[in-house]
Amino acid sequence: MKQFLVLAASIFLGTSVAIAQSPPADGDAAAWCEANMNACATWCESNPDAEICQEPECD
């Protein structure tokens, strides 16, 4: 039973951290990415089509 509780708590905490490591829905995603470069890069790996994750094209 203790193993189940530890597993459930681990999944819950891991999910909470993953959700917390994303750009704010009502804020400035570009500013968030500049302030949280590692979290932004990790988030963009899972969300490559997001506007903030698009690299500017070279002219």
Secondary structure, 3 states (H helix, E strand, C coil): CHHHHHHHHHHHHHHHHHHHCCCCCCCCHHHHHHHCHHHHHHHHHHCCCCHHHCCCCCC
